[in-house]
């Protein structure tokens, strides 16, 4: 009886080892496949960075076409980078501070800078002027 139990134990250990090996191999294959997919995504994004950036800009401008700030500068619903570059000025924080202050006054229901409601204002740190700046986030 003890010999039979020992054989069953031995078979159970072997089956357990085989199951663990199969599971580990399966996990490794899944991990390798996931890594390949992620690497492929990174390669596609970096190879086509200009197309990806144009797509992201188009999506942002489409979602925010009615925003006061963009309309004020004459974007008028255009979503291409050429028009954006031509009509939108390069600005500093001081250039948009009045709009940020207005957001604070009106509350986050206003679409002055973004179509999405402002969820919070973050304080910047380490600014060159030494004065913290408020950054609206959605």
Order of alpha helices (4+ residues) and beta strands (2+ residues): alpha-alpha-alpha-alpha-alpha-beta-beta
